[in-house]
Amino acid sequence: MKNVIILGSTGSIGTQALEVIREHPGSYRVTGLGAGGRQLELLAQQAYEFDVPTVALAKSGIKQAFLTAFESLTPRKSPPEVVEGTEAMAELSSRGERGGVVLNGITGSVGLKPTLAALRTGATLALANKESLVAGGGLISQAMQRPGQIVPVDSEHSALAQALRSGVHNKGLTSENIDGTSNVHRLILTASGGPFRGKNRSDLGNVTPEQALNHPTWSMGPVVTVNSSTLMNKALELIEAAYLFDVDPHDIIPVVHPQSIVHSMVEFHDGSTIAQASPPDMKLPIALGLSWPERLPVVSTPCSWDQPTAWTFEPLDHETFPAIGLARNAVAQSALHPAVLNAANEECVAAFLDGRLPYLGIIDVVANVLDQCVSREDIDLSVVEATELWAREKAREIINR
């Protein structure tokens, strides 16, 4: 039985991870749950159902409210240990163990510290928090205890990992074979295109939050959904793929695939391309994050091959959706620029959802902040955090103007 800690347990990734665990009794023991604290009753029910010994609350001052919710459940059980505050997620993550899994399903670069803490324990990190890798890719590489310690949970990166493993003779997540010679030509990163696929920039001037949140394929949180509409989500995934698989960003090619059946592809030097295909269901990459490199039985409904179907692929419109170009340039500039891109974008998305920034202003402000970023060579966690704070303040300054 494998021990699992889930960060972001009340969010989309966390709740689906618990569904996978519930459907495979005897395979996993949930030893910790972490959440922001907005859904205390749901968190209490999760902790109660899975007999979780430790719960982390990112918000301070709500411990008693959680305990009250837990103690209202019957029959009565002993409550779990509760840690709370800004360091609670990292503290819970540091209780991971070699042979166990820490699933980081937190949204935003606030997930960086828990990511680093999990890696230092030697646990397998099932990573759904792409922002932590974007903000601190170099720090994460240094914290890793072994090759393949990170298993990606984003559907695209899970697809790339699966395709690489089938096309390259090793078990780690890398684009190189056992001889150290790269067989990989390019990584093909598929995108649904979001709710505004086919639109021109001139069509997007009056986009409302409701329209941006109306994703045609996936059900996700508001930040990720808005990022998907601007294709910033794909830009962050490009940076994530570059770090995860040690591939030049210019060799990672986004392509629009509206059906969201092919989740990504690996193109090899001999001209062969291997794709991973499945209906759009996050339970599959989540389950692989928990069980890698093995596969759990009966996780998701497969494609129906005896029915007529069609898959289409379209080039990305970089003029209407310039986020990919910003991401490539950020990686080329310095290790700090991706952190600036992500932090500024988080501020801009929040301002857009609050009605303080027009839709097209999201990418425009991010580009403005990136232009003002100065590179540094000596990078540690404190430098990354200070740079993110600067980027957020600069973004707010531009938004307020």
Backbone hydrogen bonds, N-H to C=O, Kabsch-Sander energy under -0.5 kcal/mol:
donor,donor_aa,acceptor,acceptor_aa,energy
2,K,27,S,-2.5
4,V,29,R,-2.7
5,I,101,V,-2.4
6,I,32,G,-2.5
7,L,5,I,-0.5
7,L,103,L,-3.1
8,G,34,G,-2.3
9,S,34,G,-2.5
11,G,8,G,-1.3
14,G,8,G,-0.9
15,T,11,G,-2.8
16,Q,12,S,-1.7
17,A,13,I,-2.2
18,L,14,G,-2.0
19,E,15,T,-1.5
20,V,16,Q,-2.2
21,I,17,A,-2.2
22,R,18,L,-2.6
23,E,19,E,-2.1
24,H,20,V,-0.5
24,H,21,I,-1.0
27,S,24,H,-1.7
29,R,2,K,-2.7
31,T,4,V,-2.3
31,T,29,R,-0.8
32,G,4,V,-1.0
33,L,54,T,-1.8
34,G,6,I,-2.5
35,A,56,A,-2.2
43,L,39,Q,-2.3
44,A,40,L,-2.6
45,Q,41,E,-2.2
46,Q,42,L,-2.3
47,A,43,L,-2.7
48,Y,44,A,-2.3
49,E,45,Q,-2.8
50,F,46,Q,-2.2
51,D,48,Y,-0.9
52,V,47,A,-1.9
54,T,31,T,-0.6
55,V,81,E,-2.8
56,A,33,L,-2.8
57,L,83,V,-2.8
58,A,35,A,-2.3
59,K,36,G,-0.9
62,I,59,K,-0.6
66,F,62,I,-2.1
67,L,63,K,-2.6
68,T,64,Q,-2.5
69,A,65,A,-2.0
70,F,66,F,-2.5
71,E,67,L,-2.9
72,S,68,T,-0.9
73,L,70,F,-1.6
81,E,53,P,-2.8
83,V,55,V,-2.5
85,G,57,L,-2.1
88,A,85,G,-1.6
91,E,87,E,-2.4
92,L,88,A,-2.6
93,S,89,M,-2.6
94,S,90,A,-1.9
95,R,92,L,-1.6
96,G,93,S,-1.7
100,G,97,E,-2.6
101,V,3,N,-2.5
102,V,124,T,-2.7
103,L,5,I,-3.2
103,L,101,V,-0.5
104,N,102,V,-0.7
104,N,126,A,-2.3
105,G,7,L,-2.3
105,G,103,L,-1.0
111,G,108,G,-1.8
112,L,109,S,-2.0
115,T,111,G,-1.9
116,L,112,L,-2.5
117,A,113,K,-2.6
118,A,114,P,-2.3
119,L,115,T,-2.1
120,R,116,L,-1.9
121,T,117,A,-0.8
121,T,118,A,-0.9
122,G,118,A,-0.5
122,G,119,L,-1.3
123,A,118,A,-0.9
124,T,100,G,-2.5
125,L,149,Q,-2.5
126,A,102,V,-2.2
126,A,124,T,-0.7
127,L,125,L,-0.9
127,L,151,V,-2.0
128,A,104,N,-2.2
128,A,126,A,-0.7
129,N,104,N,-0.7
130,K,128,A,-1.3
132,S,129,N,-1.0
133,L,129,N,-0.8
134,V,130,K,-2.2
135,A,131,E,-2.8
136,G,132,S,-2.1
137,G,133,L,-0.7
140,I,136,G,-2.5
141,S,137,G,-2.0
142,Q,138,G,-1.6
143,A,139,L,-1.6
144,M,140,I,-1.2
149,Q,146,R,-1.4
151,V,125,L,-2.9
151,V,149,Q,-0.5
153,V,127,L,-2.8
154,D,127,L,-0.8
158,S,154,D,-2.7
159,A,155,S,-1.9
160,L,156,E,-2.1
161,A,157,H,-2.4
162,Q,158,S,-2.3
163,A,159,A,-2.6
164,L,160,L,-2.8
165,R,161,A,-2.2
166,S,162,Q,-1.6
167,G,163,A,-1.4
168,V,164,L,-2.0
170,N,168,V,-2.1
174,T,172,G,-1.2
175,S,245,F,-0.8
177,N,181,T,-1.2
180,G,177,N,-2.0
182,S,180,G,-0.5
183,N,175,S,-0.9
184,V,175,S,-0.7
185,H,267,E,-2.8
186,R,267,E,-1.9
187,L,251,D,-2.4
188,I,265,M,-3.2
189,L,187,L,-0.7
189,L,253,I,-1.9
190,T,188,I,-0.7
191,A,255,V,-2.3
197,R,194,G,-1.1
199,K,196,F,-2.1
203,D,200,N,-1.6
204,L,201,R,-1.6
205,G,202,S,-0.5
207,V,204,L,-1.2
212,A,208,T,-2.2
213,L,209,P,-1.9
214,N,211,Q,-1.2
215,H,213,L,-1.4
220,M,218,W,-0.6
225,T,221,G,-2.3
226,V,222,P,-2.4
227,N,223,V,-2.5
228,S,224,V,-2.0
229,S,225,T,-1.6
230,T,226,V,-1.7
231,L,227,N,-0.8
232,M,227,N,-1.2
233,N,227,N,-2.0
235,A,231,L,-1.6
236,L,232,M,-2.7
237,E,233,N,-2.1
238,L,234,K,-2.0
239,I,235,A,-1.8
240,E,236,L,-2.5
241,A,237,E,-2.8
242,A,238,L,-2.1
243,Y,239,I,-1.9
244,L,240,E,-3.0
245,F,241,A,-2.5
246,D,242,A,-0.7
247,V,242,A,-0.9
251,D,248,D,-2.5
252,I,249,P,-1.4
253,I,187,L,-3.1
253,I,251,D,-0.6
255,V,189,L,-2.3
256,V,314,E,-2.8
257,H,191,A,-3.9
260,S,257,H,-1.8
263,H,261,I,-0.7
263,H,276,Q,-2.4
264,S,276,Q,-0.6
265,M,188,I,-2.6
266,V,274,I,-2.4
267,E,186,R,-3.0
268,F,266,V,-0.5
268,F,272,S,-3.3
269,H,183,N,-2.6
271,G,268,F,-1.9
274,I,266,V,-2.5
275,A,273,T,-0.5
276,Q,264,S,-1.7
277,A,275,A,-0.5
278,S,261,I,-2.4
281,D,279,P,-1.2
284,L,281,D,-1.3
286,I,282,M,-2.0
287,A,283,K,-2.6
288,L,284,L,-2.1
289,G,285,P,-2.0
290,L,286,I,-1.5
291,S,287,A,-2.0
292,W,288,L,-2.5
294,E,291,S,-1.9
305,W,303,C,-0.9
307,Q,304,S,-0.7
314,E,256,V,-2.8
318,H,316,L,-1.2
321,F,317,D,-2.3
324,I,321,F,-0.7
326,L,322,P,-1.8
327,A,323,A,-2.2
328,R,324,I,-2.3
329,N,325,G,-2.3
330,A,326,L,-2.3
331,V,327,A,-2.2
332,A,328,R,-1.8
333,Q,329,N,-1.8
334,S,330,A,-1.7
340,V,336,L,-1.9
341,L,337,H,-2.7
342,N,338,P,-2.4
343,A,339,A,-2.5
344,A,340,V,-2.6
345,N,341,L,-2.0
346,E,342,N,-2.3
347,E,343,A,-1.8
348,C,344,A,-2.2
349,V,345,N,-2.9
350,A,346,E,-1.9
351,A,347,E,-2.1
352,F,348,C,-2.5
353,L,349,V,-2.7
354,D,350,A,-1.5
355,G,352,F,-1.4
356,R,351,A,-3.1
357,L,351,A,-0.8
361,G,358,P,-1.0
362,I,358,P,-0.6
362,I,359,Y,-1.6
364,D,360,L,-1.4
365,V,361,G,-2.7
366,V,362,I,-1.9
367,A,363,I,-2.5
368,N,364,D,-1.9
369,V,365,V,-2.6
370,L,366,V,-2.5
371,D,367,A,-1.9
372,Q,368,N,-0.7
372,Q,369,V,-1.0
373,C,370,L,-1.3
379,I,377,E,-1.3
380,D,378,D,-0.5
384,V,380,D,-2.3
385,E,381,L,-2.7
386,A,382,S,-2.4
387,T,383,V,-2.5
388,E,384,V,-2.6
389,L,385,E,-2.3
390,W,386,A,-2.3
391,A,387,T,-2.5
392,R,388,E,-2.5
393,E,389,L,-2.5
394,K,390,W,-2.7
395,A,391,A,-2.5
396,R,392,R,-2.6
397,E,393,E,-2.3
398,I,394,K,-2.2
399,I,395,A,-2.7
400,N,396,R,-2.7
401,R,397,E,-1.3
